[in-house]
Structures are given as C-alpha cells and as structure tokens.
Amino acid sequence: MEQPNQSYIKSLSAGNIEFEKKLIAVIKSEFPVEKETYLENLAAKKYIETAENVHKLKHKISILGLEKSYGVAAQYENDLREENTALKGNFETILQTITDYLITL
C-alpha cells in the first residue's frame, strides 16, 4: 500500500515552509469533514452526492502523493454514479491511511 507524503506539497512550495504549513493545515481541517460527509451520504445511499464527496477527497489524495489511490478514487467516483459500491472497501482503506498520516503531522 502506498503511503501519503509531502513530495507534491514541497514541489508546490518551492521551499516556502509557511506555504507548506498553511496547505497542510487546510488539508487537516477539511479532510475529516469531507470524510464524514462522504460516510453520511454513503450510509444514506445518496450515490450522486457520495460521488461528489469522493471527487473532493480525490484532490487531497493527489496532493498527498497517492497516485495509485487517486486512480482507485477516480474509478470509485464513476462507479458510484451507477450505484456501484464495489470499491468502497479499497477507498475507505485509503481514507484511513490518510487519517493516520494526518495525525502524525
């Protein structure tokens, strides 16, 4: 399983530590809320809304350097639009990996 990292954030910041800290702070504040909204919409079987939640989360997956996980998220987003939740377990493992990583920052 790939691990989140700050490589992309560091490349964006061009060495600006304050920018890195601000971007990480935004991710740390937005991610839990977006994850919770995703779980609520999925539980309510609101698949279009859930797909939109995955779309938002997908960007954070990308920013944290999870290229393969981004592909899973993109497929899951499309699948949800057809009420297919087959990738739910894989996607939620990705979310947990990010949650665990953000706790360490």
C-alpha positions as CSV (number, residue, x, y, z in Angstrom):
1,M,0.0,0.0,0.0
2,E,1.4,3.4,-0.9
3,Q,1.9,5.9,1.8
4,P,1.0,9.6,1.9
5,N,3.9,12.0,1.6
6,Q,4.6,15.7,1.2
7,S,6.6,15.5,-2.1
8,Y,4.0,17.3,-4.1
9,I,3.4,19.9,-1.4
10,K,7.2,20.5,-1.2
11,S,7.4,20.9,-5.0
12,L,4.5,23.4,-5.0
13,S,6.0,25.4,-2.2
14,A,9.4,25.8,-3.8
15,G,10.9,25.9,-0.3
16,N,8.4,28.2,1.3
17,I,7.8,26.5,4.6
18,E,5.0,28.8,5.6
19,F,3.1,27.8,2.4
20,E,3.6,24.1,3.2
21,K,2.3,24.6,6.8
22,K,-0.8,26.5,5.5
23,L,-1.6,23.9,2.9
24,I,-1.2,21.1,5.4
25,A,-3.4,23.0,7.9
26,V,-6.1,23.3,5.3
27,I,-5.9,19.6,4.5
28,K,-6.0,18.7,8.2
29,S,-9.1,20.8,8.8
30,E,-11.0,19.9,5.6
31,F,-10.3,16.2,5.3
32,P,-12.1,15.0,8.4
33,V,-15.2,17.0,7.5
34,E,-15.2,15.8,3.9
35,K,-14.7,12.2,5.0
36,E,-17.6,12.4,7.5
37,T,-19.9,13.9,4.8
38,Y,-18.8,11.0,2.4
39,L,-19.7,8.4,5.1
40,E,-23.1,10.0,5.8
41,N,-24.1,10.3,2.2
42,L,-22.9,6.7,1.5
43,A,-24.9,5.4,4.5
44,A,-28.0,7.3,3.2
45,K,-27.4,5.7,-0.3
46,K,-27.1,9.2,-1.8
47,Y,-24.8,7.9,-4.5
48,I,-24.6,11.1,-6.6
49,E,-23.7,13.2,-3.5
50,T,-21.3,10.4,-2.4
51,A,-19.6,10.6,-5.8
52,E,-19.2,14.3,-5.4
53,N,-17.7,13.8,-2.0
54,V,-15.2,11.3,-3.5
55,H,-14.4,13.9,-6.2
56,K,-13.4,16.4,-3.5
57,L,-11.4,13.8,-1.5
58,K,-9.7,12.7,-4.7
59,H,-7.8,16.0,-4.8
60,K,-6.4,15.6,-1.3
61,I,-5.4,12.1,-2.3
62,S,-3.5,13.5,-5.2
63,I,-1.9,16.3,-3.1
64,L,-0.6,13.7,-0.6
65,G,1.2,11.8,-3.4
66,L,-1.1,8.8,-3.6
67,E,-1.0,8.2,-7.4
68,K,-2.5,4.6,-7.4
69,S,-5.0,5.6,-4.8
70,Y,-6.1,8.5,-7.0
71,G,-6.9,6.0,-9.7
72,V,-9.0,4.0,-7.3
73,A,-10.8,7.1,-6.2
74,A,-11.5,8.2,-9.8
75,Q,-12.9,4.7,-10.7
76,Y,-15.0,4.7,-7.4
77,E,-16.4,8.1,-8.2
78,N,-17.5,6.9,-11.6
79,D,-18.9,3.6,-10.2
80,L,-20.9,5.5,-7.5
81,R,-22.7,7.4,-10.3
82,E,-24.0,4.0,-11.3
83,E,-24.8,2.9,-7.7
84,N,-21.8,0.5,-7.7
85,T,-20.0,0.4,-4.4
86,A,-17.6,-2.4,-5.2
87,L,-14.6,-0.2,-4.4
88,K,-15.9,1.0,-1.1
89,G,-13.5,-1.1,1.0
90,N,-10.5,0.0,-1.1
91,F,-11.5,3.6,-0.9
92,E,-12.1,3.6,2.8
93,T,-8.7,1.9,3.4
94,I,-7.2,4.9,1.6
95,L,-9.2,7.3,3.8
96,Q,-8.0,5.6,6.9
97,T,-4.4,5.7,5.7
98,I,-4.7,9.4,5.2
99,T,-6.4,9.9,8.5
100,D,-3.5,8.0,10.2
101,Y,-0.9,10.1,8.3
102,L,-2.5,13.4,9.2
103,I,-2.5,12.6,12.9
104,T,1.3,12.3,12.7
105,L,1.7,15.8,11.1
